[in-house]
Every structure is written in C-alpha cells, then in structure tokens.
Amino acid sequence: MLEVSRSLPLYDSEGHLKAFIVLKRLTVLVESGRVTVVYSRRGKPLRAQEIDPNPQPLSPPPYSYNEKLPRACKRAWTLRRLGGVRGWNFAAADVRPIFMAVVTSCLASAEAGA
C-alpha cells in the first residue's frame, strides 16, 4: 500500500506544516488515530493532517450572513445590518447619532484636506 522510503508532509490541525515524516511512521500515527491521510484521485498519499483533539465549532463572522436574494436563485453573503434584518438601516436607532457624527467628521476632514 504505502512505500516505506517515501516521506510526506505532516500538517497540524490548523493547516501549518510541522514536518516531513516517513511512511512507516505515518502508518503508526494513522493506526493510533492521531492523523488522517489525504489521497490523490489515483489513490496515492499526498499529505498527512493531524486531527484536532478539541475542535472548536465554526461560526460565520459576526459582521456578515448568508442572505437569500429576491431575484437570484443563489444565496449571497452580505453585511449584517445593525438595525435589524430587513431594510437598509445599517445603524441601530440608539447608535445612529454617534454613527452620523463619525461620518460627518470624516467628510469634513476629507473636504478640509482637499
């Protein structure tokens, strides 16, 4: 199955290269359940990936979400609206004066610099 003289890259659970290991050592790690082997379409081993003992749940970034567009057949990622899911209010009612003050000061400084 595996050629003993060949070595493969070993990546940690986050995808960073750790080392190159020989296939004899790889078979021991696979049997212990610490790594998985990624194979090519033709069945040759390409690399070894460590298995994370304490996986963290994946969550989307807090500033975006998957939105179903009304005229599109696919979903698209868009910015999360602060004032609710519907409408174009990007700032909540209590934060809106602060938001507008920041935007106004940025526009004023841009006009002064121009």
Protein Blocks (a to p, Z undefined) as FASTA:
>chain_A
ZZfkbccddddfkopafbdcdfklmmmmmmnopaccdddfkopafbdcdddfbdcddddd
fkbccdddfkbcbdcdddddfkbjedjbfbdfklmmmmmmmmmmmmmmmmmmZZ
